[in-house]
Amino acid sequence: MTEQTQAKIMLAERGANPAVCLPETPLPEAGLAVELAVVVPTYNERGNIRPLLAALSDALRDIRWEVIFVDDHSPDGTAEFVRQMAQTNPKVRVLERIGRRGLSSACIEGMLATAAPYIAVLDADLQHDERLLPRMLQRIKLQRLDLVVATRKLDGNTSALSRRRIWLSNLGHRISQFVLGCEITDTMSGFFLIDRDFFARVAPRLNGAGFKILVDVLATSDRPISIGEEPYEFRKRHWGESKLDFRVEAEYLYLIADKLIGTVLPTRFVMFTLVGSSGLILHLGVLFFLYYGGKTTFLAAQAAATFAAMTLNFLLDNALTFRDTRLRGWHILSGLLTFYVACSVGALVNLSVANSLFRSHIPWWVAAISGLGVSSVWNYGVNAVFTWRRRQRQL
């Protein structure tokens, strides 16, 4: 009788449900430490958990391993389902996060939660070929590499990807070259195996934004990285739906911007300023229509244009600049009102500076831009504290 069978009998005698056990999942060997930790970020992936565990159990049968599911409080009960599996499978662990989301930050927290000398990251959607893990582990050990990346671009097959995803992947790869100091064929890969010592070296400086943890790791290292690549065939999604959307794409651009300018200026402030620049177009348009069109005074036109720009800036800042603490549902309305109140002092400064310059015979558009510039620093600081950070505390 195997240890697994004995464990099932004991669980049945205690009233537990042995059905949640994986067939023939070996129990940990006494006194032997885990060699490989597999970190799997999840959000609404309940239907993929059981088949993924079965696949890992089969692929890693000769390796001492554990799997850490990092779940962002999935509405479909993914975390609770993993807990049920963990009750009878000591290789399974779950880390549930409440009040924050993001694949990169989930991977970082999962990797920090294990003592294993080697850590793999792969998705829960079964598109990554877990059978590659033993070869990746062997290569990183024998060649003493920092990182082994599973790539779809050597002789791997990307037919499971839509044309849009292939185009976005290629575009993201080209953009990433601006911040990377190494050559790699698939910077957008979410499937890799990393040496713990190397990860510990870069972890304190990781950005943690967005969904591309590999780019974050590669761009953060302060020394040349020894990298190996292993080709694999990208599979079709087993269950659920892709998380790729506008927010994911925006977060990737935020990550690239942070690696380019983060050491010079706070990236979030730069994003806030860029959003303000887009609002400037609307501001000048409204101002031109109301004032230059002869419909009202300059002060009234400037006030209306400022109000319109503030509304647009709030919506864009909520989606981009403060995307990690963005407001949803009815909180958008309350956040917009808070945004108006928080910017009121900045708006008064804006109007005062702009009107003063205009009365000094400064061109109207120069006066308008100057008013916006003076108030931008105030607006950023106040809103970072009161509009979006307050929401983060409530979560």
SEKETOR-234552 format. One record per residue (C-alpha): residue in one letter; residue number from 1; x, y, z. Coordinates in steps of 0.001 Angstrom, whole numbers, plus 524288, in hexadecimal, padded with zeros to 5 digits. Layout:
N
rec type: A seq: NUM u: X v: Y w: Z
...
//
This chain:
395
rec type: M seq: 1 u: 80000 v: 80000 w: 80000
rec type: T seq: 2 u: 805A9 v: 80D3F w: 7FC03
rec type: E seq: 3 u: 80716 v: 818BC w: 80546
rec type: Q seq: 4 u: 7FD4B v: 8202B w: 7FCE3
rec type: T seq: 5 u: 7F320 v: 81573 w: 7FE8C
rec type: Q seq: 6 u: 7F58D v: 814EB w: 80D3A
rec type: A seq: 7 u: 7F3C3 v: 8239B w: 80DD8
rec type: K seq: 8 u: 7E6B5 v: 82297 w: 806CF
rec type: I seq: 9 u: 7E1F1 v: 8181C w: 81048
rec type: M seq: 10 u: 7E5ED v: 82072 w: 81BF2
rec type: L seq: 11 u: 7DEE5 v: 82C33 w: 81650
rec type: A seq: 12 u: 7D29D v: 82442 w: 813E0
rec type: E seq: 13 u: 7D2D1 v: 81F63 w: 821F6
rec type: R seq: 14 u: 7D3A8 v: 82D83 w: 826A2
rec type: G seq: 15 u: 7C80C v: 83179 w: 81E5F
rec type: A seq: 16 u: 7D008 v: 838F5 w: 8144C
rec type: N seq: 17 u: 7CDE6 v: 837B9 w: 805C6
rec type: P seq: 18 u: 7D910 v: 83001 w: 7FFB0
rec type: A seq: 19 u: 7D40F v: 83309 w: 7F20F
rec type: V seq: 20 u: 7DB21 v: 84003 w: 7F216
rec type: C seq: 21 u: 7E81C v: 838BB w: 7F272
rec type: L seq: 22 u: 7EF37 v: 83751 w: 7E5B2
rec type: P seq: 23 u: 7F0F2 v: 8293C w: 7E13A
rec type: E seq: 24 u: 7FE09 v: 823FC w: 7E56E
rec type: T seq: 25 u: 80351 v: 83124 w: 7E9DC
rec type: P seq: 26 u: 80F8D v: 82D86 w: 7F192
rec type: L seq: 27 u: 810C9 v: 83295 w: 7FF53
rec type: P seq: 28 u: 81CC4 v: 83AA6 w: 80313
rec type: E seq: 29 u: 828ED v: 832F3 w: 8061E
rec type: A seq: 30 u: 82CA3 v: 834B7 w: 8145F
rec type: G seq: 31 u: 83899 v: 83D2C w: 8169F
rec type: L seq: 32 u: 839D8 v: 84164 w: 8086E
rec type: A seq: 33 u: 83819 v: 84FAA w: 804EA
rec type: V seq: 34 u: 8304B v: 85455 w: 7F94B
rec type: E seq: 35 u: 838FF v: 85663 w: 7ED77
rec type: L seq: 36 u: 82F76 v: 85D3F w: 7E459
rec type: A seq: 37 u: 82432 v: 86661 w: 7E752
rec type: V seq: 38 u: 81A3A v: 86903 w: 7DCB6
rec type: V seq: 39 u: 81383 v: 8762F w: 7DE40
rec type: V seq: 40 u: 80650 v: 87740 w: 7D77A
rec type: P seq: 41 u: 7FF15 v: 8845B w: 7D7C0
rec type: T seq: 42 u: 7F058 v: 88298 w: 7D68F
rec type: Y seq: 43 u: 7E40D v: 88A6C w: 7D495
rec type: N seq: 44 u: 7D782 v: 8831A w: 7D167
rec type: E seq: 45 u: 7DEC9 v: 87694 w: 7CDF6
rec type: R seq: 46 u: 7D742 v: 86CD9 w: 7D660
rec type: G seq: 47 u: 7D48E v: 863B7 w: 7CAF4
rec type: N seq: 48 u: 7E306 v: 8627F w: 7C7C1
rec type: I seq: 49 u: 7E816 v: 85F26 w: 7D55B
rec type: R seq: 50 u: 7E58A v: 85085 w: 7D5AF
rec type: P seq: 51 u: 7EAD0 v: 84D85 w: 7C7F5
rec type: L seq: 52 u: 7F6A9 v: 8562B w: 7CA5C
rec type: L seq: 53 u: 7F9E2 v: 84F2F w: 7D709
rec type: A seq: 54 u: 7F883 v: 8420B w: 7D04E
rec type: A seq: 55 u: 80184 v: 84694 w: 7C561
rec type: L seq: 56 u: 80BBA v: 84BC4 w: 7CEE9
rec type: S seq: 57 u: 80B24 v: 83F4D w: 7D6F2
rec type: D seq: 58 u: 80DDC v: 83745 w: 7CAD6
rec type: A seq: 59 u: 8188D v: 8401B w: 7C55B
rec type: L seq: 60 u: 81FE0 v: 841ED w: 7D242
rec type: R seq: 61 u: 81EC7 v: 83431 w: 7D7E0
rec type: D seq: 62 u: 82DA8 v: 83304 w: 7D953
rec type: I seq: 63 u: 82F5F v: 840A8 w: 7DF31
rec type: R seq: 64 u: 82CC2 v: 845A8 w: 7ECE9
rec type: W seq: 65 u: 82356 v: 850BB w: 7EA24
rec type: E seq: 66 u: 81874 v: 85940 w: 7EF24
rec type: V seq: 67 u: 80EAB v: 86216 w: 7E86E
rec type: I seq: 68 u: 80A84 v: 86F52 w: 7ED95
rec type: F seq: 69 u: 7FDE9 v: 874E0 w: 7E81E
rec type: V seq: 70 u: 7FD4B v: 8839B w: 7E9F1
rec type: D seq: 71 u: 7EF18 v: 88764 w: 7E84B
rec type: D seq: 72 u: 7E9E4 v: 8953B w: 7E79B
rec type: H seq: 73 u: 7DD35 v: 89233 w: 7EED9
rec type: S seq: 74 u: 7D6A5 v: 88C1D w: 7E2F9
rec type: P seq: 75 u: 7C7BA v: 88D61 w: 7E2C2
rec type: D seq: 76 u: 7C6B3 v: 87F5A w: 7DDC7
rec type: G seq: 77 u: 7CC74 v: 879EC w: 7EA67
rec type: T seq: 78 u: 7D9AA v: 875C3 w: 7E4EB
rec type: A seq: 79 u: 7E0BB v: 877E3 w: 7F1DE
rec type: E seq: 80 u: 7D6F4 v: 86FEE w: 7F9B3
rec type: F seq: 81 u: 7D799 v: 864DE w: 7EFE4
rec type: V seq: 82 u: 7E670 v: 864B0 w: 7F0F7
rec type: R seq: 83 u: 7E51B v: 8640B w: 7FFC1
rec type: Q seq: 84 u: 7DCCD v: 857E7 w: 7FE48
rec type: M seq: 85 u: 7E77D v: 851B5 w: 7F611
rec type: A seq: 86 u: 7F1E7 v: 855DD w: 7FFDA
rec type: Q seq: 87 u: 7EAF9 v: 84EC8 w: 80AEF
rec type: T seq: 88 u: 7EEE8 v: 841B7 w: 80521
rec type: N seq: 89 u: 7FA84 v: 84580 w: 7FCB3
rec type: P seq: 90 u: 805CF v: 84B65 w: 8047F
rec type: K seq: 91 u: 80C72 v: 84FBD w: 7F7EF
rec type: V seq: 92 u: 801C4 v: 859E9 w: 7F5DD
rec type: R seq: 93 u: 801EB v: 86768 w: 7FC05
rec type: V seq: 94 u: 7F957 v: 87344 w: 7F9E1
rec type: L seq: 95 u: 7FBC9 v: 881B5 w: 7FC23
rec type: E seq: 96 u: 7EF63 v: 889C8 w: 7FAC6
rec type: R seq: 97 u: 7F0AD v: 8986E w: 7F903
rec type: I seq: 98 u: 7E588 v: 8A1A5 w: 7FC18
rec type: G seq: 99 u: 7E503 v: 8AFA3 w: 7F761
rec type: R seq: 100 u: 7EF51 v: 8AED3 w: 7ECCF
rec type: R seq: 101 u: 7F108 v: 8A861 w: 7DFA3
rec type: G seq: 102 u: 7FBB7 v: 8A644 w: 7D59F
rec type: L seq: 103 u: 8032A v: 89AD6 w: 7D024
rec type: S seq: 104 u: 810D2 v: 8A04E w: 7D25E
rec type: S seq: 105 u: 80EB4 v: 8A3D8 w: 7E093
rec type: A seq: 106 u: 80813 v: 896AD w: 7E2D0
rec type: C seq: 107 u: 813EE v: 88FA3 w: 7DD3A
rec type: I seq: 108 u: 81D2E v: 8978B w: 7E5C3
rec type: E seq: 109 u: 8159E v: 89468 w: 7F228
rec type: G seq: 110 u: 814C8 v: 88619 w: 7EE7F
rec type: M seq: 111 u: 8235A v: 88535 w: 7EBEE
rec type: L seq: 112 u: 82649 v: 88BD3 w: 7F8DF
rec type: A seq: 113 u: 81DAA v: 881E8 w: 7FFDE
rec type: T seq: 114 u: 82621 v: 87607 w: 7FCDB
rec type: A seq: 115 u: 8335F v: 87138 w: 80175
rec type: A seq: 116 u: 835BC v: 868FA w: 7F54D
rec type: P seq: 117 u: 842BD v: 86BB9 w: 7EE63
rec type: Y seq: 118 u: 83BF9 v: 86BE6 w: 7E12F
rec type: I seq: 119 u: 82F1A v: 87260 w: 7DDDA
rec type: A seq: 120 u: 826AE v: 870B9 w: 7D1C6
rec type: V seq: 121 u: 81BD0 v: 879BC w: 7CD5E
rec type: L seq: 122 u: 810F6 v: 87546 w: 7C462
rec type: D seq: 123 u: 802CC v: 87898 w: 7C1C4
rec type: A seq: 124 u: 7F73D v: 870E2 w: 7C6B3
rec type: D seq: 125 u: 7F09D v: 87044 w: 7B96E
rec type: L seq: 126 u: 7F83A v: 86410 w: 7B509
rec type: Q seq: 127 u: 7FDE4 v: 86B37 w: 7A93F
rec type: H seq: 128 u: 80BA4 v: 86985 w: 7AEAB
rec type: D seq: 129 u: 8115F v: 85BED w: 7AD12
rec type: E seq: 130 u: 81498 v: 85732 w: 7BAD4
rec type: R seq: 131 u: 81BDD v: 84B77 w: 7B50D
rec type: L seq: 132 u: 826E4 v: 854E9 w: 7B1E2
rec type: L seq: 133 u: 829A4 v: 857B5 w: 7C033
rec type: P seq: 134 u: 832D8 v: 84C22 w: 7C2EA
rec type: R seq: 135 u: 83B44 v: 84FEC w: 7B733
rec type: M seq: 136 u: 83B60 v: 85E26 w: 7BB55
rec type: L seq: 137 u: 83F3C v: 85A49 w: 7C92F
rec type: Q seq: 138 u: 84A1C v: 85166 w: 7C474
rec type: R seq: 139 u: 84F86 v: 85BF2 w: 7BB95
rec type: I seq: 140 u: 84F9B v: 866C1 w: 7C5C4
rec type: K seq: 141 u: 856CF v: 85DBE w: 7CF2A
rec type: L seq: 142 u: 860D0 v: 857FD w: 7C5BE
rec type: Q seq: 143 u: 8640F v: 864D9 w: 7BF00
rec type: R seq: 144 u: 862A7 v: 86CFA w: 7CB6E
rec type: L seq: 145 u: 859AD v: 876AA w: 7C4D7
rec type: D seq: 146 u: 851F4 v: 881B1 w: 7CAF5
rec type: L seq: 147 u: 84605 v: 87F3A w: 7C2C6
rec type: V seq: 148 u: 8403D v: 875AB w: 7B8FD
rec type: V seq: 149 u: 8354B v: 87AFA w: 7B085
rec type: A seq: 150 u: 82B60 v: 872AE w: 7A94F
rec type: T seq: 151 u: 82A32 v: 87938 w: 79C1A
rec type: R seq: 152 u: 81FFC v: 87888 w: 79170
rec type: K seq: 153 u: 8293C v: 87E8E w: 78774
rec type: L seq: 154 u: 83415 v: 874B7 w: 78518
rec type: D seq: 155 u: 82CE2 v: 8693C w: 77F62
rec type: G seq: 156 u: 820E1 v: 86A2D w: 78807
rec type: N seq: 157 u: 81326 v: 86AE2 w: 7826F
rec type: T seq: 158 u: 80AFB v: 87716 w: 784BE
rec type: S seq: 159 u: 7FF16 v: 87280 w: 77D1E
rec type: A seq: 160 u: 7F6F1 v: 872CE w: 78998
rec type: L seq: 161 u: 7F895 v: 88192 w: 789F9
rec type: S seq: 162 u: 7EF49 v: 88AB3 w: 782EC
rec type: R seq: 163 u: 7F4C9 v: 89400 w: 778B8
rec type: R seq: 164 u: 7F2BB v: 89F4D w: 78210
rec type: R seq: 165 u: 7FA47 v: 8989E w: 78CF9
rec type: I seq: 166 u: 80560 v: 89511 w: 783B8
rec type: W seq: 167 u: 805F7 v: 8A32F w: 77F0D
rec type: L seq: 168 u: 805AC v: 8A874 w: 78D01
rec type: S seq: 169 u: 80FFE v: 89EA9 w: 79151
rec type: N seq: 170 u: 81919 v: 8A2A0 w: 78659
rec type: L seq: 171 u: 816B9 v: 8B10D w: 78904
rec type: G seq: 172 u: 81921 v: 8AF23 w: 79786
rec type: H seq: 173 u: 825BB v: 8A7E8 w: 79489
rec type: R seq: 174 u: 82AA6 v: 8B325 w: 78C1D
rec type: I seq: 175 u: 82701 v: 8BD3F w: 79666
rec type: S seq: 176 u: 82DDC v: 8B589 w: 7A118
rec type: Q seq: 177 u: 83AC3 v: 8B687 w: 799D7
rec type: F seq: 178 u: 83BB1 v: 8C4B2 w: 79E65
rec type: V seq: 179 u: 83D85 v: 8C079 w: 7AC86
rec type: L seq: 180 u: 84415 v: 8B32D w: 7AB7E
rec type: G seq: 181 u: 852A2 v: 8B102 w: 7ABAE
rec type: C seq: 182 u: 8522C v: 8A30D w: 7A69D
rec type: E seq: 183 u: 84E47 v: 89B4C w: 79AAB
rec type: I seq: 184 u: 84260 v: 89281 w: 79BF9
rec type: T seq: 185 u: 838BE v: 88DEC w: 791A3
rec type: D seq: 186 u: 82C3E v: 88E71 w: 799C0
rec type: T seq: 187 u: 82C65 v: 89952 w: 7A3DD
rec type: M seq: 188 u: 81D93 v: 8985C w: 7A4E0
rec type: S seq: 189 u: 81E03 v: 88A58 w: 7A9BC
rec type: G seq: 190 u: 8170C v: 887C4 w: 7B683
rec type: F seq: 191 u: 81D5B v: 87A68 w: 7B811
rec type: F seq: 192 u: 82AF8 v: 879EB w: 7BDEB
rec type: L seq: 193 u: 8335B v: 873DB w: 7C899
rec type: I seq: 194 u: 83C29 v: 87C49 w: 7D0FF
rec type: D seq: 195 u: 84716 v: 87A13 w: 7DACA
rec type: R seq: 196 u: 84311 v: 87E7F w: 7E855
rec type: D seq: 197 u: 84FD9 v: 885A7 w: 7EB22
rec type: F seq: 198 u: 84E7D v: 88D83 w: 7DEAB
rec type: F seq: 199 u: 84056 v: 890A4 w: 7E1AA
rec type: A seq: 200 u: 843EA v: 89512 w: 7EF6C
rec type: R seq: 201 u: 84DC6 v: 89E5C w: 7E95E
rec type: V seq: 202 u: 843E9 v: 8A54D w: 7E095
rec type: A seq: 203 u: 8378B v: 8A3FE w: 7E8D4
rec type: P seq: 204 u: 8390F v: 8B086 w: 7F0F1
rec type: R seq: 205 u: 8399F v: 8B8C0 w: 7E47D
rec type: L seq: 206 u: 82E9D v: 8B24B w: 7DCC6
rec type: N seq: 207 u: 82383 v: 8BB14 w: 7D883
rec type: G seq: 208 u: 818F2 v: 8B0B1 w: 7D9F0
rec type: A seq: 209 u: 80FBD v: 8B7B8 w: 7D096
rec type: G seq: 210 u: 8081C v: 8B157 w: 7C5D7
rec type: F seq: 211 u: 80877 v: 8A399 w: 7C065
rec type: K seq: 212 u: 81649 v: 8A206 w: 7BB29
rec type: I seq: 213 u: 81EBA v: 89DDC w: 7C691
rec type: L seq: 214 u: 8299C v: 898CE w: 7BDBD
rec type: V seq: 215 u: 82C06 v: 8A64D w: 7B7CD
rec type: D seq: 216 u: 82C4A v: 8ABF8 w: 7C57E
rec type: V seq: 217 u: 83680 v: 8A206 w: 7C9DC
rec type: L seq: 218 u: 83F0D v: 8A382 w: 7BDC9
rec type: A seq: 219 u: 83EC3 v: 8B25C w: 7BE14
rec type: T seq: 220 u: 841B1 v: 8B324 w: 7CC9E
rec type: S seq: 221 u: 84E22 v: 8AB12 w: 7CD69
rec type: D seq: 222 u: 85A55 v: 8B318 w: 7CFF6
rec type: R seq: 223 u: 86351 v: 8A909 w: 7C9BF
rec type: P seq: 224 u: 8635B v: 8A09E w: 7BD6E
rec type: I seq: 225 u: 859B1 v: 89567 w: 7BE5D
rec type: S seq: 226 u: 85CEB v: 8878A w: 7BA60
rec type: I seq: 227 u: 850DF v: 882D0 w: 7B31A
rec type: G seq: 228 u: 84CD8 v: 8762F w: 7ACA0
rec type: E seq: 229 u: 84122 v: 87475 w: 7A3AB
rec type: E seq: 230 u: 838DC v: 86869 w: 7A153
rec type: P seq: 231 u: 82EC8 v: 867D2 w: 7964E
rec type: Y seq: 232 u: 8210C v: 862DE w: 798B4
rec type: E seq: 233 u: 813F4 v: 86242 w: 791FD
rec type: F seq: 234 u: 80A17 v: 86BF6 w: 7971A
rec type: R seq: 235 u: 7FD35 v: 86516 w: 799D4
rec type: K seq: 236 u: 7EF37 v: 86995 w: 798D8
rec type: R seq: 237 u: 7E8A6 v: 86E35 w: 7A552
rec type: H seq: 238 u: 7E208 v: 862FE w: 7AC9F
rec type: W seq: 239 u: 7D7E8 v: 86ABE w: 7B444
rec type: G seq: 240 u: 7D484 v: 878F3 w: 7B700
rec type: E seq: 241 u: 7D81E v: 884C4 w: 7AEF2
rec type: S seq: 242 u: 7E41C v: 88CFE w: 7AC08
rec type: K seq: 243 u: 7E72F v: 8984D w: 7B533
rec type: L seq: 244 u: 7ED2F v: 8A063 w: 7AA2A
rec type: D seq: 245 u: 7E631 v: 8AD6E w: 7A912
rec type: F seq: 246 u: 7E8F3 v: 8BBFB w: 7A81F
rec type: R seq: 247 u: 7ECB5 v: 8BCA9 w: 7B680
rec type: V seq: 248 u: 7F6EF v: 8B1FD w: 7B4D2
rec type: E seq: 249 u: 7FCB7 v: 8B8EC w: 7A914
rec type: A seq: 250 u: 7FD00 v: 8C5E4 w: 7B06C
rec type: E seq: 251 u: 803C6 v: 8BF9A w: 7BC09
rec type: Y seq: 252 u: 80E40 v: 8BA19 w: 7B31A
rec type: L seq: 253 u: 8110C v: 8C7B3 w: 7ADBF
rec type: Y seq: 254 u: 8117F v: 8CCAF w: 7BBCC
rec type: L seq: 255 u: 81BB1 v: 8C25E w: 7BF0F
rec type: I seq: 256 u: 82420 v: 8C63F w: 7B362
rec type: A seq: 257 u: 822EA v: 8D4A4 w: 7B708
rec type: D seq: 258 u: 826DB v: 8D1A6 w: 7C503
rec type: K seq: 259 u: 83320 v: 8CA96 w: 7C095
rec type: L seq: 260 u: 836AA v: 8D5E0 w: 7B797
rec type: I seq: 261 u: 83412 v: 8E196 w: 7C068
rec type: G seq: 262 u: 83118 v: 8DC25 w: 7CDE4
rec type: T seq: 263 u: 83E89 v: 8DF9B w: 7D333
rec type: V seq: 264 u: 83D0A v: 8EDD2 w: 7CEEB
rec type: L seq: 265 u: 82EC8 v: 8F129 w: 7D19A
rec type: P seq: 266 u: 823B7 v: 8E9B7 w: 7D838
rec type: T seq: 267 u: 81D3F v: 8E22C w: 7CD34
rec type: R seq: 268 u: 80FA1 v: 8E45E w: 7D298
rec type: F seq: 269 u: 811BD v: 8F314 w: 7D283
rec type: V seq: 270 u: 8167F v: 8F265 w: 7C477
rec type: M seq: 271 u: 80A45 v: 8EABF w: 7C0D9
rec type: F seq: 272 u: 80200 v: 8F4CE w: 7C80A
rec type: T seq: 273 u: 808A1 v: 8FF9A w: 7C041
rec type: L seq: 274 u: 806A6 v: 8F879 w: 7B35E
rec type: V seq: 275 u: 7F84E v: 8F6B5 w: 7B67E
rec type: G seq: 276 u: 7F7BC v: 9052A w: 7B994
rec type: S seq: 277 u: 7FDAB v: 907D7 w: 7AC47
rec type: S seq: 278 u: 7F28D v: 9008C w: 7A5C5
rec type: G seq: 279 u: 7E91B v: 90887 w: 7ADDF
rec type: L seq: 280 u: 7F03E v: 9148F w: 7A904
rec type: I seq: 281 u: 7EB54 v: 911ED w: 79B40
rec type: L seq: 282 u: 7DD4B v: 911C4 w: 7A005
rec type: H seq: 283 u: 7DFF3 v: 91D8C w: 7A8AC
rec type: L seq: 284 u: 7E520 v: 925CD w: 79D85
rec type: G seq: 285 u: 7DA31 v: 92154 w: 7949A
rec type: V seq: 286 u: 7CF97 v: 92572 w: 79E24
rec type: L seq: 287 u: 7D6A4 v: 9321B w: 7A13A
rec type: F seq: 288 u: 7D834 v: 93565 w: 792CE
rec type: F seq: 289 u: 7C9E4 v: 93279 w: 7901D
rec type: L seq: 290 u: 7C4A7 v: 93A7E w: 79B86
rec type: Y seq: 291 u: 7CE12 v: 945E8 w: 79BC7
rec type: Y seq: 292 u: 7D3B4 v: 9477C w: 78E45
rec type: G seq: 293 u: 7C63A v: 944C2 w: 788B4
rec type: G seq: 294 u: 7C18D v: 95089 w: 79048
rec type: K seq: 295 u: 7B79D v: 94927 w: 7986E
rec type: T seq: 296 u: 7BC78 v: 94CFC w: 7A60F
rec type: T seq: 297 u: 7C755 v: 953A5 w: 7ADD1
rec type: F seq: 298 u: 7D4CD v: 94DA8 w: 7AF02
rec type: L seq: 299 u: 7D31C v: 94AB3 w: 7BD8D
rec type: A seq: 300 u: 7C632 v: 94397 w: 7BB5A
rec type: A seq: 301 u: 7CBB7 v: 93C54 w: 7AFAA
rec type: Q seq: 302 u: 7D7C5 v: 93860 w: 7B772
rec type: A seq: 303 u: 7CF2D v: 9334B w: 7C285
rec type: A seq: 304 u: 7C6C3 v: 92B26 w: 7B95A
rec type: A seq: 305 u: 7D2A8 v: 925C5 w: 7B24B
rec type: T seq: 306 u: 7D915 v: 92240 w: 7BF33
rec type: F seq: 307 u: 7CCEC v: 91AE6 w: 7C3AB
rec type: A seq: 308 u: 7CC38 v: 9133F w: 7B6E7
rec type: A seq: 309 u: 7DAAD v: 90FCC w: 7B76F
rec type: M seq: 310 u: 7D986 v: 90B8C w: 7C5A9
rec type: T seq: 311 u: 7CEC5 v: 901ED w: 7C21E
rec type: L seq: 312 u: 7D6A6 v: 8FBF8 w: 7B711
rec type: N seq: 313 u: 7E2EB v: 8FB79 w: 7BF70
rec type: F seq: 314 u: 7DBBF v: 8F446 w: 7CA4C
rec type: L seq: 315 u: 7D6D9 v: 8E9CE w: 7C112
rec type: L seq: 316 u: 7E43C v: 8E7C9 w: 7BAF1
rec type: D seq: 317 u: 7EB70 v: 8E823 w: 7C7EC
rec type: N seq: 318 u: 7E213 v: 8DE27 w: 7CD72
rec type: A seq: 319 u: 7E4B0 v: 8D507 w: 7C1FA
rec type: L seq: 320 u: 7F351 v: 8D76A w: 7C086
rec type: T seq: 321 u: 7FAAA v: 8DF1F w: 7CADC
rec type: F seq: 322 u: 7F3FB v: 8D913 w: 7D6B2
rec type: R seq: 323 u: 7EFF1 v: 8CC81 w: 7CFEC
rec type: D seq: 324 u: 7F463 v: 8C41E w: 7DB87
rec type: T seq: 325 u: 7EAB7 v: 8CB03 w: 7E4A6
rec type: R seq: 326 u: 7E0EB v: 8CF00 w: 7DA49
rec type: L seq: 327 u: 7D2F6 v: 8D1C3 w: 7DE48
rec type: R seq: 328 u: 7C7CB v: 8C943 w: 7D976
rec type: G seq: 329 u: 7B904 v: 8C9EF w: 7D93A
rec type: W seq: 330 u: 7B2ED v: 8D491 w: 7E17A
rec type: H seq: 331 u: 7C053 v: 8D7A2 w: 7E727
rec type: I seq: 332 u: 7C36C v: 8DE52 w: 7DA36
rec type: L seq: 333 u: 7B90F v: 8E89D w: 7DCFB
rec type: S seq: 334 u: 7BD89 v: 8EAF4 w: 7EAEE
rec type: G seq: 335 u: 7CB97 v: 8EAFC w: 7E646
rec type: L seq: 336 u: 7C866 v: 8F516 w: 7DBE6
rec type: L seq: 337 u: 7C248 v: 8FDE7 w: 7E620
rec type: T seq: 338 u: 7CE28 v: 8FC25 w: 7EED8
rec type: F seq: 339 u: 7D6BF v: 8FF26 w: 7E327
rec type: Y seq: 340 u: 7CF7A v: 90BDD w: 7E0CB
rec type: V seq: 341 u: 7D0BB v: 90FDC w: 7EF09
rec type: A seq: 342 u: 7DF09 v: 90BED w: 7EFD8
rec type: C seq: 343 u: 7E221 v: 913B4 w: 7E395
rec type: S seq: 344 u: 7DA7E v: 91FAD w: 7E7D1
rec type: V seq: 345 u: 7E64C v: 92678 w: 7EDA3
rec type: G seq: 346 u: 7EE60 v: 9230A w: 7E1C4
rec type: A seq: 347 u: 7E380 v: 9282A w: 7D914
rec type: L seq: 348 u: 7E350 v: 9350E w: 7E087
rec type: V seq: 349 u: 7F1FA v: 9362D w: 7DEFF
rec type: N seq: 350 u: 7F06B v: 932BE w: 7D0AB
rec type: L seq: 351 u: 7E62C v: 93D52 w: 7CE85
rec type: S seq: 352 u: 7EDB1 v: 94770 w: 7D655
rec type: V seq: 353 u: 7FA8E v: 94546 w: 7CF2F
rec type: A seq: 354 u: 7F44C v: 94449 w: 7C1CA
rec type: N seq: 355 u: 7EBD9 v: 95061 w: 7C398
rec type: S seq: 356 u: 7F71E v: 95838 w: 7C926
rec type: L seq: 357 u: 7FFBA v: 954F0 w: 7BD91
rec type: F seq: 358 u: 7F4CE v: 957BD w: 7B3FB
rec type: R seq: 359 u: 7F291 v: 96534 w: 7B9F0
rec type: S seq: 360 u: 8011D v: 96782 w: 7B81D
rec type: H seq: 361 u: 7FEE3 v: 965DC w: 7A983
rec type: I seq: 362 u: 80496 v: 95838 w: 7A8F6
rec type: P seq: 363 u: 7FE94 v: 95045 w: 79DA1
rec type: W seq: 364 u: 7F272 v: 94901 w: 7A22C
rec type: W seq: 365 u: 7F7DD v: 93B89 w: 79F36
rec type: V seq: 366 u: 80488 v: 93E33 w: 7A6A3
rec type: A seq: 367 u: 7FCB2 v: 94316 w: 7B23D
rec type: A seq: 368 u: 7F43E v: 936E9 w: 7B1DC
rec type: I seq: 369 u: 7FFC6 v: 92D70 w: 7B150
rec type: S seq: 370 u: 806CA v: 934A5 w: 7BC46
rec type: G seq: 371 u: 7FAE2 v: 933A5 w: 7C50C
rec type: L seq: 372 u: 7F9FD v: 92516 w: 7C2AD
rec type: G seq: 373 u: 8087D v: 92301 w: 7C50D
rec type: V seq: 374 u: 8089E v: 929BD w: 7D244
rec type: S seq: 375 u: 7FCF3 v: 921E4 w: 7D71B
rec type: S seq: 376 u: 8017B v: 9148E w: 7D203
rec type: V seq: 377 u: 80ACF v: 911A1 w: 7DD47
rec type: W seq: 378 u: 80079 v: 914FB w: 7E759
rec type: N seq: 379 u: 7F621 v: 90CF6 w: 7E073
rec type: Y seq: 380 u: 7FED4 v: 900F6 w: 7DFC5
rec type: G seq: 381 u: 802A8 v: 90133 w: 7EE18
rec type: V seq: 382 u: 7F50A v: 90396 w: 7F351
rec type: N seq: 383 u: 7EE6D v: 8F966 w: 7EACF
rec type: A seq: 384 u: 7F8C0 v: 8EF1C w: 7ED7F
rec type: V seq: 385 u: 7F593 v: 8F09B w: 7FBF4
rec type: F seq: 386 u: 7E6F0 v: 8F30F w: 7FC36
rec type: T seq: 387 u: 7E07F v: 8EDCE w: 7EFE5
rec type: W seq: 388 u: 7E72F v: 8E0F6 w: 7ECDC
rec type: R seq: 389 u: 7EF36 v: 8DDA4 w: 7F8DA
rec type: R seq: 390 u: 7E34C v: 8DEFA w: 80197
rec type: R seq: 391 u: 7DC6B v: 8D4F5 w: 7F90E
rec type: Q seq: 392 u: 7E817 v: 8CBDD w: 7FACF
rec type: R seq: 393 u: 7E6C4 v: 8CC85 w: 8099F
rec type: Q seq: 394 u: 7D853 v: 8C967 w: 808B0
rec type: L seq: 395 u: 7DB67 v: 8BD04 w: 800F9
//
